Amino acid sequence: MPEKPLSACGLIDMVSDAGLKLLQIADNMPLEGMSEEELMTICNYAGGRDIEIETGSRGLTPEHTIECLLTAEKLHSRILRMVIDRPGFEPDPETVIRILSGLVPEFRSRKIRLAIENHDRFKARQFEQIIQSVGSEWVGICLDSVNSMGAGEGFAEVSRILIPYTINLHIKDFTIRRVSHKMGIIIEGAPAGQGMLNIDELISALSETGLCRSAILELWTPPEPLVDDTILKEQRWASESIKYLKQIIK
């Protein structure tokens, strides 16, 4: 960890200084564990800088999801992005469908949409089955451009299946290369527009559905040996990515 880790307000400043209007704060900075005072500070600070907040977490148990929903409501978030799994909780699709069906009235009453992120364990067709079975406009997909490779699926197939249900997008560019001994490959992040993801095509496909209202830049930045060098690299990648995306997303 750096000596002075970036705070939520510091991150809001970075977003504002970059000329952006939306920040998604997810499970790397768990908002649901913060006090009322801390949440109010973040909410007021974001409002003062004209930044909209989206919230996110992981672990789709009913109790935890309601806790996250209440946090999203306090921060005026229109979306709650959730990863289904967390340590000790890896439900099967039928359990997920049952949980989500029970939660729909809570999300509907607060006018907040639940965006389930495609993550490593389930295939795209399983996510599709979940969304179709729940059958509610208040539950959709947060489409991540790399995660499903952990389930052995390429993004072209994943996006074809899940774009019709996508209400939130994670733009995560990537590279794939063979290791030096040629007996395997490495998948790593890249600045947006410098990897293998066809972002222009992806944005165009999503615009046709009219369902996805926010695109989140997410960077898998390989760390450097020294934390200060890693921070500078993260800042450089963010700047390069934002400059590219502003040309693509109007």
C-alpha positions as CSV (number, residue, x, y, z in Angstrom):
1,M,0.0,0.0,0.0
2,P,1.2,3.6,-0.6
3,E,1.8,5.8,2.4
4,K,-1.3,7.9,1.6
5,P,-3.9,5.7,-0.2
6,L,-6.3,7.5,-2.5
7,S,-9.5,8.4,-0.7
8,A,-13.0,8.5,-2.3
9,C,-12.9,12.3,-2.4
10,G,-9.4,12.1,-4.0
11,L,-10.8,9.8,-6.7
12,I,-13.7,12.2,-7.2
13,D,-11.2,15.0,-7.8
14,M,-9.4,12.9,-10.4
15,V,-12.6,12.2,-12.2
16,S,-13.6,15.8,-12.2
17,D,-10.2,17.0,-13.3
18,A,-10.3,14.6,-16.2
19,G,-13.6,16.2,-17.4
20,L,-15.8,13.2,-16.6
21,K,-19.1,13.2,-14.9
22,L,-19.5,9.6,-13.5
23,L,-17.5,7.5,-11.0
24,Q,-18.3,3.9,-10.1
25,I,-17.0,2.9,-6.7
26,A,-17.1,-0.9,-6.2
27,D,-15.6,-3.5,-3.9
28,N,-12.0,-2.2,-3.9
29,M,-13.5,0.6,-1.7
30,P,-16.5,-1.0,0.1
31,L,-19.0,1.7,0.6
32,E,-21.5,-0.4,2.5
33,G,-19.1,-0.7,5.4
34,M,-18.8,3.1,5.8
35,S,-20.6,5.2,8.4
36,E,-23.5,7.5,7.6
37,E,-21.2,10.4,8.1
38,E,-18.6,9.1,5.7
39,L,-21.3,8.4,3.0
40,M,-22.8,11.9,3.5
41,T,-19.3,13.4,3.0
42,I,-18.8,11.4,-0.2
43,C,-22.3,12.3,-1.5
44,N,-21.9,16.0,-0.8
45,Y,-18.3,16.2,-2.1
46,A,-19.4,14.4,-5.4
47,G,-22.3,16.8,-5.7
48,G,-20.1,19.8,-5.2
49,R,-17.9,18.6,-8.1
50,D,-20.9,17.6,-10.3
51,I,-20.0,14.0,-10.2
52,E,-22.6,11.2,-10.3
53,I,-21.8,8.1,-8.2
54,E,-22.5,4.5,-9.1
55,T,-22.0,1.9,-6.4
56,G,-20.9,-1.7,-6.5
57,S,-19.9,-4.7,-4.4
58,R,-19.6,-8.5,-4.4
59,G,-21.5,-11.3,-2.7
60,L,-25.1,-11.7,-3.8
61,T,-26.6,-12.9,-0.5
62,P,-30.0,-11.3,0.2
63,E,-28.8,-9.6,3.3
64,H,-25.7,-8.1,1.8
65,T,-27.4,-7.0,-1.4
66,I,-30.0,-5.1,0.6
67,E,-27.3,-3.5,2.6
68,C,-25.6,-2.4,-0.7
69,L,-28.9,-1.3,-2.1
70,L,-29.5,1.0,0.9
71,T,-26.0,2.4,0.4
72,A,-26.7,3.0,-3.3
73,E,-29.9,4.9,-2.4
74,K,-28.1,7.2,0.0
75,L,-25.6,8.0,-2.7
76,H,-28.3,8.5,-5.3
77,S,-26.8,5.8,-7.5
78,R,-29.0,4.7,-10.3
79,I,-27.2,1.3,-10.6
80,L,-25.9,-1.2,-8.1
81,R,-23.3,-3.4,-9.8
82,M,-22.8,-6.8,-8.1
83,V,-20.4,-9.7,-8.6
84,I,-22.3,-12.8,-7.5
85,D,-19.5,-14.7,-5.7
86,R,-17.4,-13.9,-2.7
87,P,-15.3,-16.2,-0.5
88,G,-17.5,-18.9,1.0
89,F,-20.5,-18.0,-1.3
90,E,-20.6,-19.5,-4.8
91,P,-24.3,-20.2,-5.5
92,D,-25.6,-22.3,-8.5
93,P,-27.7,-20.5,-11.1
94,E,-31.0,-21.7,-9.6
95,T,-30.1,-20.2,-6.3
96,V,-29.1,-16.9,-8.0
97,I,-32.5,-16.8,-9.8
98,R,-34.4,-17.4,-6.5
99,I,-32.4,-14.6,-4.7
100,L,-32.8,-12.1,-7.5
101,S,-36.5,-12.8,-7.9
102,G,-37.0,-12.0,-4.2
103,L,-35.0,-8.8,-4.5
104,V,-36.8,-7.3,-7.5
105,P,-39.5,-5.5,-5.5
106,E,-36.8,-3.8,-3.4
107,F,-35.0,-2.5,-6.4
108,R,-38.2,-1.5,-8.2
109,S,-39.4,0.5,-5.2
110,R,-36.2,2.5,-5.1
111,K,-35.9,2.8,-8.9
112,I,-32.3,1.4,-8.8
113,R,-31.2,-1.2,-11.3
114,L,-29.1,-4.2,-10.4
115,A,-26.3,-4.9,-12.8
116,I,-24.8,-8.4,-12.4
117,E,-21.3,-8.6,-13.7
118,N,-20.2,-11.5,-15.8
119,H,-17.4,-13.1,-13.8
120,D,-15.1,-16.1,-14.1
121,R,-17.3,-19.0,-12.9
122,F,-20.4,-18.8,-15.0
123,K,-20.6,-19.1,-18.8
124,A,-22.4,-16.3,-20.8
125,R,-25.4,-18.6,-21.5
126,Q,-25.8,-19.1,-17.7
127,F,-25.9,-15.4,-17.2
128,E,-28.4,-15.1,-20.0
129,Q,-30.6,-17.9,-18.3
130,I,-30.5,-16.0,-15.0
131,I,-31.6,-12.7,-16.5
132,Q,-34.3,-14.3,-18.6
133,S,-35.6,-16.3,-15.7
134,V,-35.8,-13.3,-13.4
135,G,-37.5,-11.4,-16.2
136,S,-37.4,-7.9,-14.8
137,E,-36.3,-4.5,-16.3
138,W,-34.7,-3.9,-12.9
139,V,-32.1,-6.6,-13.3
140,G,-29.5,-6.7,-16.1
141,I,-25.9,-7.3,-16.9
142,C,-22.7,-5.3,-16.2
143,L,-20.7,-6.4,-19.2
144,D,-17.0,-6.8,-18.5
145,S,-14.7,-7.3,-21.5
146,V,-12.2,-9.7,-20.0
147,N,-13.6,-11.6,-17.0
148,S,-15.3,-14.4,-19.0
149,M,-11.9,-15.5,-20.3
150,G,-11.6,-17.0,-16.8
151,A,-14.4,-19.3,-17.8
152,G,-12.8,-20.2,-21.1
153,E,-14.9,-17.9,-23.3
154,G,-13.8,-15.2,-25.7
155,F,-15.3,-11.8,-25.7
156,A,-16.8,-11.9,-29.2
157,E,-19.1,-14.8,-28.1
158,V,-19.8,-13.3,-24.6
159,S,-20.7,-9.9,-26.0
160,R,-23.0,-11.4,-28.7
161,I,-25.0,-13.2,-26.0
162,L,-25.0,-10.6,-23.2
163,I,-25.2,-7.2,-25.0
164,P,-29.1,-7.5,-25.3
165,Y,-29.2,-7.5,-21.4
166,T,-26.4,-5.0,-20.7
167,I,-27.2,-2.0,-18.6
168,N,-23.7,-1.1,-17.5
169,L,-20.4,-1.5,-19.3
170,H,-16.8,-2.1,-18.0
171,I,-14.3,-1.0,-20.7
172,K,-11.2,-3.1,-19.9
173,D,-8.8,-3.3,-22.8
174,F,-6.3,-6.2,-22.9
175,T,-3.4,-7.9,-24.6
176,I,-2.7,-11.6,-25.1
177,R,0.8,-12.9,-25.6
178,R,2.7,-16.2,-25.4
179,V,5.1,-16.7,-22.6
180,S,8.8,-17.0,-23.6
181,H,8.8,-20.8,-23.6
182,K,5.7,-20.8,-25.8
183,M,3.9,-23.2,-23.4
184,G,1.1,-20.9,-22.4
185,I,-0.3,-17.4,-22.7
186,I,-0.6,-14.3,-20.5
187,I,-3.7,-12.0,-20.6
188,E,-3.0,-8.5,-19.2
189,G,-4.6,-5.2,-19.2
190,A,-3.8,-2.3,-21.6
191,P,-4.7,1.4,-21.8
192,A,-8.0,1.7,-23.7
193,G,-7.4,1.8,-27.4
194,Q,-4.0,0.1,-27.2
195,G,-5.1,-3.5,-26.8
196,M,-7.2,-6.1,-28.6
197,L,-10.7,-4.8,-27.6
198,N,-12.6,-3.3,-30.5
199,I,-14.1,-0.5,-28.3
200,D,-15.7,1.4,-31.3
201,E,-17.6,-1.7,-32.4
202,L,-18.6,-2.5,-28.8
203,I,-20.0,1.0,-28.2
204,S,-21.9,0.9,-31.5
205,A,-23.5,-2.5,-30.7
206,L,-24.6,-1.3,-27.2
207,S,-26.0,2.0,-28.6
208,E,-28.5,0.0,-30.7
209,T,-30.2,-1.6,-27.6
210,G,-30.7,1.7,-25.8
211,L,-30.3,-0.1,-22.4
212,C,-26.8,0.8,-21.4
213,R,-26.5,4.3,-20.0
214,S,-23.0,4.3,-18.5
215,A,-19.5,3.1,-19.5
216,I,-16.9,2.6,-16.8
217,L,-13.2,2.7,-17.6
218,E,-11.6,-0.2,-15.7
219,L,-7.8,-0.8,-16.0
220,W,-5.9,-3.9,-15.2
221,T,-2.5,-2.2,-14.7
222,P,0.4,-4.6,-14.1
223,P,2.2,-3.3,-11.0
224,E,5.8,-2.1,-11.1
225,P,8.4,-3.2,-8.4
226,L,7.9,0.1,-6.6
227,V,4.5,1.4,-5.5
228,D,5.3,5.0,-6.5
229,D,6.1,3.8,-10.0
230,T,2.9,1.8,-10.1
231,I,0.9,4.9,-9.2
232,L,2.5,6.9,-12.0
233,K,1.8,4.1,-14.4
234,E,-1.9,4.0,-13.3
235,Q,-2.1,7.7,-13.8
236,R,-0.5,7.6,-17.2
237,W,-2.8,4.7,-18.4
238,A,-5.9,6.5,-17.1
239,S,-4.9,9.7,-18.9
240,E,-4.2,7.9,-22.2
241,S,-7.4,5.9,-21.9
242,I,-9.6,8.8,-21.2
243,K,-8.2,10.8,-24.1
244,Y,-8.9,7.9,-26.4
245,L,-12.4,7.2,-25.1
246,K,-13.5,10.8,-25.4
247,Q,-13.0,10.4,-29.2
248,I,-15.2,7.3,-29.2
249,I,-18.0,8.1,-26.7
250,K,-19.8,11.4,-27.3
